[in-house]
Amino acid sequence: MEKIRVGIIGSGFIAEHHVYSYSLLPNVEIVGIASLKTEEAKGLMKKYNIPGEPYKNYEDLLKLDCEVISACVPNFLHEKTCVDALNAGKHVLVEKPLARNVEEGLRMIDTEKASNRKIFYCENNMYAPSFSKVKEIIEEGAVGKIYMGRGKEQHSGPHSEWFYKKEAGGGALLDLGIHDIACLTWYLDCDVVNVFCQTRTILPDRGEFGRCEVEDNAVGILYYENEAQVVIEESWTAPGGYDMRFELFGTDGQIKVAPTFSNLISVYSEKGYGYAVEKAGTTKGWTFPVPEEAWSFGYPQEIKHFMDCILTNKKPLTDGMYGLKILNIVETMYKSALSGKLEEVKSL
Ligand SMILES: NC(=O)c1ccc[n+]([C@@H]2O[C@H](COP(=O)([O-])OP(=O)(O)OC[C@H]3O[C@@H](n4cnc5c(N)ncnc54)[C@H](O)[C@@H]3O)[C@@H](O)[C@H]2O)c1
């Protein structure tokens, strides 16, 4: 079997999800990893039996004979790694957010068009079984016309310092809101016309990570073309573990979906146990562990879909343009947070 050869840039949190997901596919071979964190990269390579040594400079990885690059790097490197990978003749999987702002995103799309290669936009939630099921039910017409909704994603805050710095391009809205808006816009299946948003930083001192220079909380309203109004609530200051959920209200019904904090499994433990869910600080007391976490959040399904698209030359569910469209909504929400007014989402 001819294998798709893949290189990974980065060896942190999301790189492991990519490596794990590729490792499930018999038609994929990981040819190398580039990371500034050599020991972290070595650990990942050892865990997944990837031969060789990590590269310090990702440019060296791009010289290898491979078709695909997974760019699993901080937001401020999305444009550069993506453009360099496309110019080196590789397809590139770019993590959310597509970039820090629309200007960077547009340059990435321009490079994609000129390169004859593709950007695959990593929005894992649109491949998650629970969220995909919701899409199916909406498409069947089960809840009629959706006129109102709510999306929220919350946890206690990211695991690396760079997220908290201005250089990241934004805080909880860009990091978490981007997920919610991607799913909600997919569900509503129409454009966002106007937005309103307010942001706050309520925990400026993040201990070992220093000062939080960006917003750690955001509340917003999205007004869709079909007149639906949808609220989003994003937080980096909510302890207790990763929480993501949607509520959608239609003329013929409603849907609530929450792959976390659901009662599929409820555990009460006085001693605690190994692991419940991402960013849960403890497993003592009542906990709600998520089975097959990577699968529940859609990571392996997303990577498989992208590899299938490469083999069959199909357009992915989430391409670079989709990433840019969602980023444009988020950028307009930042504009609203500054102006204090409702802002129009301009077409790209
Ligand atoms: N889809 C999701 O749910 C999800 C979850 C977490 C993170 N992400 C996204 O993934 C990206 C990475 O986040 P993370 O959580 O993995 O961050 P992280 O801090 O855990 O890891 C960052 C990695 O980038 C590497 N890196 C930094 N600069 C580099 C360079 N010049 N060359 C090579 N490697 C370099 C570091 O060595 C490190 O391994 C971000 O854009 C983030 O928004 C997505």
PDBQT file of the ligand as one rigid body, heavy atoms in Angstrom, charges set to zero:
ROOT
HETATM    1  N1  LIG A 401      -8.395  21.635  18.107  1.00  0.00    +0.000 N 
HETATM    2  C1  LIG A 401      -8.254  21.836  19.399  1.00  0.00    +0.000 C 
HETATM    3  O1  LIG A 401      -9.130  21.546  20.191  1.00  0.00    +0.000 OA
HETATM    4  C2  LIG A 401      -6.967  22.436  19.897  1.00  0.00    +0.000 A 
HETATM    5  C3  LIG A 401      -6.569  22.175  21.218  1.00  0.00    +0.000 A 
HETATM    6  C4  LIG A 401      -5.374  22.728  21.656  1.00  0.00    +0.000 A 
HETATM    7  C5  LIG A 401      -4.616  23.538  20.821  1.00  0.00    +0.000 A 
HETATM    8  N2  LIG A 401      -5.051  23.781  19.548  1.00  0.00    +0.000 N 
HETATM    9  C6  LIG A 401      -4.280  24.676  18.670  1.00  0.00    +0.000 C 
HETATM   10  O2  LIG A 401      -3.055  24.041  18.334  1.00  0.00    +0.000 OA
HETATM   11  C7  LIG A 401      -1.999  24.986  18.273  1.00  0.00    +0.000 C 
HETATM   12  C8  LIG A 401      -0.888  24.531  19.214  1.00  0.00    +0.000 C 
HETATM   13  O3  LIG A 401      -1.399  24.497  20.534  1.00  0.00    +0.000 OA
HETATM   14  P1  LIG A 401      -0.834  23.480  21.642  1.00  0.00    +0.000 P 
HETATM   15  O4  LIG A 401      -1.868  23.413  22.691  1.00  0.00    +0.000 OA
HETATM   16  O5  LIG A 401      -0.373  22.229  21.010  1.00  0.00    +0.000 OA
HETATM   17  O6  LIG A 401       0.406  24.334  22.159  1.00  0.00    +0.000 OA
HETATM   18  P2  LIG A 401       1.634  23.781  23.034  1.00  0.00    +0.000 P 
HETATM   19  O7  LIG A 401       2.159  24.957  23.745  1.00  0.00    +0.000 OA
HETATM   20  O8  LIG A 401       1.211  22.584  23.817  1.00  0.00    +0.000 OA
HETATM   21  O9  LIG A 401       2.673  23.288  21.944  1.00  0.00    +0.000 OA
HETATM   22  C9  LIG A 401       3.288  24.179  21.062  1.00  0.00    +0.000 C 
HETATM   23  C10 LIG A 401       4.380  23.429  20.313  1.00  0.00    +0.000 C 
HETATM   24  O10 LIG A 401       4.865  24.281  19.263  1.00  0.00    +0.000 OA
HETATM   25  C11 LIG A 401       6.270  24.063  19.190  1.00  0.00    +0.000 C 
HETATM   26  N3  LIG A 401       6.895  25.225  18.527  1.00  0.00    +0.000 N 
HETATM   27  C12 LIG A 401       6.839  26.513  18.879  1.00  0.00    +0.000 A 
HETATM   28  N4  LIG A 401       7.573  27.244  18.014  1.00  0.00    +0.000 NA
HETATM   29  C13 LIG A 401       8.090  26.388  17.111  1.00  0.00    +0.000 A 
HETATM   30  C14 LIG A 401       8.932  26.524  15.978  1.00  0.00    +0.000 A 
HETATM   31  N5  LIG A 401       9.408  27.721  15.579  1.00  0.00    +0.000 N 
HETATM   32  N6  LIG A 401       9.295  25.410  15.292  1.00  0.00    +0.000 NA
HETATM   33  C15 LIG A 401       8.840  24.194  15.689  1.00  0.00    +0.000 A 
HETATM   34  N7  LIG A 401       8.037  23.995  16.746  1.00  0.00    +0.000 NA
HETATM   35  C16 LIG A 401       7.666  25.090  17.439  1.00  0.00    +0.000 A 
HETATM   36  C17 LIG A 401       6.712  23.919  20.634  1.00  0.00    +0.000 C 
HETATM   37  O11 LIG A 401       7.984  23.292  20.666  1.00  0.00    +0.000 OA
HETATM   38  C18 LIG A 401       5.587  23.050  21.184  1.00  0.00    +0.000 C 
HETATM   39  O12 LIG A 401       5.877  21.693  20.994  1.00  0.00    +0.000 OA
HETATM   40  C19 LIG A 401      -2.616  26.335  18.634  1.00  0.00    +0.000 C 
HETATM   41  O13 LIG A 401      -2.895  27.071  17.488  1.00  0.00    +0.000 OA
HETATM   42  C20 LIG A 401      -3.908  25.973  19.340  1.00  0.00    +0.000 C 
HETATM   43  O14 LIG A 401      -4.930  26.948  19.174  1.00  0.00    +0.000 OA
HETATM   44  C21 LIG A 401      -6.182  23.223  19.080  1.00  0.00    +0.000 A 
ENDROOT
TORSDOF 0
